[in-house]
Amino acid sequence: MTENLKSSCPHHAPKEYIYFVRIGDPSARLFKIGTTNDINRRIKEHKRYYKEDITILGLIPLTSKYTTLRVEKKMIDLWKTFEGWVYKRN
């Protein structure tokens, strides 16, 4: 699944990504938002840690560390307001 997440132009590939994933069963509504420079590695780490299926719900390429952290915080704050969703911290 994550093997296909490679940039078509390696010279202009983003340095950071914000990812939004669901952990486990959709009815559990557990989610994680984070930043990474290697989405394939990060998804494998989450699978190993949570021992659950990980579903990528969103992937945003970013080039600025400041922008990445700002967008990540806004996404976390937004999704925490939705009823029934639980945010998992690292």
N, C-alpha and C positions, 0 to 999 in steps of 0.2 A: 504494500500500500504506500509506504512512505518513500520507496525507492524512486518514484517518479517525481519527487519534489526537487528537481535540479534546475538551475537557471539555464535558459537557452543561450545566454550570453555571459560566459564566465568572467569577462573583463568588467562587466557592470553589475555583477551579482551583489545583492544587498549584504551588508555586514551583519545585520541583526534582523531578527523576525520577532514579532509578537504572535504568540500562538494562543488559541482558545480551544480547549479540549474538554470532552465529557469523559468522565471516569466511570467505567462499568455500565451497569444496566441503566437505560434511559429513564426509567421510573425513579431511580435514586436521585437524579438531578444533582450529581456532584460534578463540579467543573473546576478547571484550573486555567489560569491565564498567566503567561510568563514570557520571558524573553530568552532567545538563544541565538547563537550563530551557526548552529548545526541542528536543524529540526529532526533529521533522522535519528541522530544520537539521542536527542532529548526525549523523543517518543519511546525509544527502546528503554531508556532509564525509567520513565514513568511506568511502563509495562512491568518492568522488573520490580519496582518499588511497591506499586499498588496491587500487583498480581490480578489485574482486571483488564478487560479490553479498553483501549483508548481510542476514541473517535475524534478526529480533527474536525472542529466546527468552523474554525477560521484561522487564516494565516496571513499576516500583513507584513510585507517586506519594508524595512526602514533602513535609512542610511545614517541617521544621527542618533547617538546614544541618548541625548537629552529628549529628542522627540519620542524615541522608543519608550523611555521610562514614563513620560507624560501620558502617552496614549495608553500604556499598560495600566496606569493608575486610574484613568478615566473609565476604562473598560471594567476593571474590578469593581469600582464604585457603582457603575450602572447595573451590572449583573447581580450584585448583592441586594439590590432593591427589588428584584423580581421574586415574587412569592414562590416558595418551595425550592429555590436554588440554594446550594451550600457551596461556599468558596473554600477550597483546600489550600492552605498556605504550605510553603516548603518546610 
